[in-house]
């Protein structure tokens, strides 16, 4: 499936909220109950790190990246359920892996422990668990694997 990454703007906050609500409802109940005002307060300051994933001019997901030069942290990648499994997430992740390798950067992310589908996906892409909290795993790409 063809897709484009479009830099998010403050006016996109409602669609970003809807994407997170729908895509995270199953694996992470606490996120799906996040109220819009809370979401807005948390994510609006990070809007310059956020992209809409678009397909046929429709928003189908979101990507948030934090790149400090030394590492790239995937702050969130969500794709609407009806578009999952089509290779978009894998393609985005593959491109980030190539970028991190070429630039000699670490590639990290956090994932909720209850999101077993995502954890399995990240393991298949050579990510390893490096830390654990009560609710999340921190993971890092391991090029040596």
N, C-alpha and C positions, 0 to 999 in steps of 0.2 A: 504494500500500500504506500502510495506517495504521501509525503508529509512535508511541512515546512515548520521551522522554528521562527516565531515572530516575537520580538522583544515586547514584554508586557508593559502596559502603562497603568497609571493609577486608576483610570476609568475601567480597567479590566478586572478589578478586584472582585466584583460580584460573580463573574463567570469563573474566575479562579476558585472562589469559594464553592460554587456549585460542582466544579470538577472534583475538588477534594472530598466534598460531602458524598458524592455518588461513588467515586472510585475507592474510597477508603471505608465505606459503610460496613462491608463484610469483614475485612480483616481487623479493623480497629474501631470498635464501637465508641471509644472516648473521643476520637476525632470526628466521627459522624455527628456527635452531639455538640460539637463546638459551635457556639453562636456566632452569627455574622460579625457582631461588634468585636468580639474577642479575636476572631480571625483577622479582621481588618487591622486591629491594633498590633497584632503580631507580624503580619505579612506585608503591610503597606510599606514599612521601612526597608523591606527586602525586595521591593518591586524591581529595582534595577538589577537584581540577580535572577530574575524570573522571565521565562519564555512561555508563550502559549504554543502548544503543539497543534498545528492546524492540518486538516485534510479536507480538500475540496471546499476551501474557504470557511470551514466550520471548526470551532475549537473542540479538540478531542482529548486534550491533556495539558499538563503543565510540567515544566522542568525548572528547578531552582538550583543554581550552581554558585559556589563560593570559591573563587580562584585567587589565592594570595601569592601566586608565583612559585611557591614551594610545593603546594598541593592544590588539588581540585577536590572539593567536597560536594557531593551530590546532596543538596539539602532537601530534595524531594523530586520524585518523578511519579506522576500519576497519569494513567491513561484510562479513559472511560471504559467500563467493562465490555461494551459491545465492540470495542476496537482492540482489546487485549488479545494476544495470541497471533497477531498479524505481522509480527516482526518489527514493529516500530520501536518498542522499548529496547529490544536487542540491538537494533541498528544504532540508536542513540548511544547506548552503553559502549558498543564496539568503537564508535568514533571517539568517545571520551577516553577509552583505554588507549587508542592509538595516539591521541593528543598527549596524554600523560606520559607515555613511553617516549615519544619524540622530544618532549620538553623536560624529561627527567624529573617528573613530578609524581608525588604520591596521589592515588585516587582512592578516596574514602567515602563512606556513607553510613547512615544509621538506618536501621529497619526495626519495626516493632516485632517483638517475639511472636505475636499472634499472626503475623503475616507470613505464614509458612510457604505460601506460593512464591512470594518474592525472595525469601531466604534461599529456597531451592534454586531459583533463577540466578541469584547472585553467586551461589556456589558453582553453578555451571559455567560462570564467566570468570572463574579463578579468584573470587573474593573469599577471604578468610575472616573469621570472627577474631577481633583483636581485644575487645572489651565487652563487658556485659553489665547492664543495670537490671533493675527489677523488671523493666518493661521493654528494653531495647537491646539490640546488639549493635556494636560499632564494627564495621567491616572495612577491609582494605584489600585492594587488588594486589595479587601476588604474581608477578611476572615469572617467578621461578617455578611455579607449580606445573 
